Amino acid sequence: MIDGQDTYAAMFLNYLERERRVPLETLRGYGDDVDYFKAFLDRQTVEYSWTSVDTEIIRAWVVSMADKGNKPSVIRRRIAGIRAFFRFLHRIGKVAVNPALRLPLPKVPKRLPRFISVEGMEKLESGHLFPSDFSGHRDRLILELLYGTGMRRAEVANLKESDIQWDRKEINVLGKGGKSRVIPVVSSLYSLLTSYREERNTLFDKGAGTFFVTDKGRDIYTRFVYSVSIRYLGMVTSIENKGPHLLRHTFATHLMSNGADIQAVKALLGHSSLAATQVYMHNSAERLKKIYNQAHPKAQRKRPDDNG
């Protein structure tokens, strides 16, 4: 049994929430990672404390996860969670070194982000798929905001009216790790925002909670944004994962395909490193290749060795 588990885990999560200001879902993920590792340690014949955990037992845990068929991406995420936990314990002087620091991470096959076609987005943006009542107007705006700004679902769910700079047509977004960024709002999206605000204020006595509300006027939550995305994106795309992040991928891919500067896209997405944004360059390049092969006379002309 791990000694001090509840205390140290609680201190870790409190640090993440109050000092690092990580989103609630990320916070739960870190808690799950610690619990998952603790369950593995509890099954060992040797009794461990957090201060006696070494690299070898963490490596055995990684092997155990792989043997159970966990995907490399899942294993990487859990290692990252435990690495962050022991980094915190080292920071407060509970361990001398971080035993997970130099642990090699399993390689994850690179997958290009999926995105919705321009035609699919035009169908969604036409408004014909949505009911002509308050819920329809709200749901349409949520999806337009995801696509028009590249915001994450937690950022949309937690959006407050005070975050919207109406006079400048900008949105102040508080992203991962408490990092803030400013996203411009195009005129069509601005019109939807103002119309929704007027309708919401007519129907509900809205306080200082979230900008978006449920049909009963209550604050929305991340799962609500996810449900809206699933409900409507199935009407415009056959891509399997139809969560809100698909619109974030679509936002970035469409920008890059139309010649947007990668540094500008990085800033709009709130990425901490350029590498996270560069994946959208590949999608853009693949699209250009496809257009070239379909349209350029030399690409269409058969080569001498193409007879077979």
Secondary structure as the mmCIF struct_conf table of DSSP 4:
data_model
#
loop_
_struct_conf.conf_type_id
_struct_conf.id
_struct_conf.beg_label_comp_id
_struct_conf.beg_label_asym_id
_struct_conf.beg_label_seq_id
_struct_conf.end_label_comp_id
_struct_conf.end_label_asym_id
_struct_conf.end_label_seq_id
TURN_TY1_P TURN_TY1_P1 ASP A 3 GLY A 4
HELX_RH_AL_P HELX_RH_AL_P1 GLN A 5 TYR A 15
HELX_RH_PI_P HELX_RH_PI_P1 LEU A 16 ARG A 20
HELX_RH_AL_P HELX_RH_AL_P2 LEU A 24 ASP A 42
TURN_TY1_P TURN_TY1_P2 ARG A 43 ARG A 43
BEND BEND1 GLN A 44 VAL A 46
TURN_TY1_P TURN_TY1_P3 TRP A 50 SER A 52
HELX_RH_AL_P HELX_RH_AL_P3 THR A 55 ASP A 67
TURN_TY1_P TURN_TY1_P4 LYS A 68 GLY A 69
HELX_RH_AL_P HELX_RH_AL_P4 PRO A 72 ARG A 91
TURN_TY1_P TURN_TY1_P5 ILE A 92 GLY A 93
BEND BEND2 LYS A 94 LYS A 94
BEND BEND3 ALA A 96 VAL A 97
TURN_TY1_P TURN_TY1_P6 PRO A 99 ARG A 102
HELX_LH_PP_P HELX_LH_PP_P1 LEU A 103 LYS A 107
HELX_LH_PP_P HELX_LH_PP_P2 LEU A 112 ARG A 114
HELX_RH_AL_P HELX_RH_AL_P5 VAL A 118 GLU A 125
TURN_TY1_P TURN_TY1_P7 SER A 126 SER A 126
BEND BEND4 GLY A 127 GLY A 127
TURN_TY1_P TURN_TY1_P8 HIS A 128 LEU A 129
BEND BEND5 PHE A 130 PHE A 130
BEND BEND6 SER A 132 ASP A 133
HELX_RH_AL_P HELX_RH_AL_P6 PHE A 134 THR A 149
HELX_RH_AL_P HELX_RH_AL_P7 ARG A 153 ALA A 157
TURN_TY1_P TURN_TY1_P9 ASN A 158 ASN A 158
HELX_RH_3T_P HELX_RH_3T_P1 GLU A 161 ASP A 163
STRN STRN1 ILE A 164 GLN A 165
TURN_TY1_P TURN_TY1_P10 TRP A 166 LYS A 169
STRN STRN2 GLU A 170 LEU A 174
HELX_RH_3T_P HELX_RH_3T_P2 LYS A 176 GLY A 178
STRN STRN3 SER A 180 PRO A 184
HELX_RH_AL_P HELX_RH_AL_P8 SER A 187 LEU A 203
BEND BEND7 PHE A 204 PHE A 204
BEND BEND8 ALA A 208 GLY A 209
BEND BEND9 PHE A 211 PHE A 212
STRN STRN4 VAL A 213 VAL A 213
TURN_TY1_P TURN_TY1_P11 ASP A 215 LYS A 216
BEND BEND10 GLY A 217 GLY A 217
STRN STRN5 ASP A 219 ASP A 219
HELX_RH_AL_P HELX_RH_AL_P9 THR A 222 LEU A 233
TURN_TY1_P TURN_TY1_P12 GLY A 234 VAL A 236
BEND BEND11 GLU A 240 GLU A 240
BEND BEND12 GLY A 243 GLY A 243
TURN_TY1_P TURN_TY1_P13 PRO A 244 PRO A 244
HELX_RH_AL_P HELX_RH_AL_P10 HIS A 245 SER A 257
TURN_TY1_P TURN_TY1_P14 ASN A 258 GLY A 259
HELX_RH_AL_P HELX_RH_AL_P11 ILE A 262 LEU A 269
TURN_TY1_P TURN_TY1_P15 GLY A 270 GLY A 270
BEND BEND13 SER A 272 SER A 273
HELX_RH_AL_P HELX_RH_AL_P12 LEU A 274 ALA A 295
HELX_RH_AL_P HELX_RH_AL_P13 PRO A 297 GLN A 300
BEND BEND14 ARG A 301 ARG A 301
HELX_LH_PP_P HELX_LH_PP_P3 LYS A 302 ARG A 303
HELX_RH_3T_P HELX_RH_3T_P3 PRO A 304 ASP A 306
#
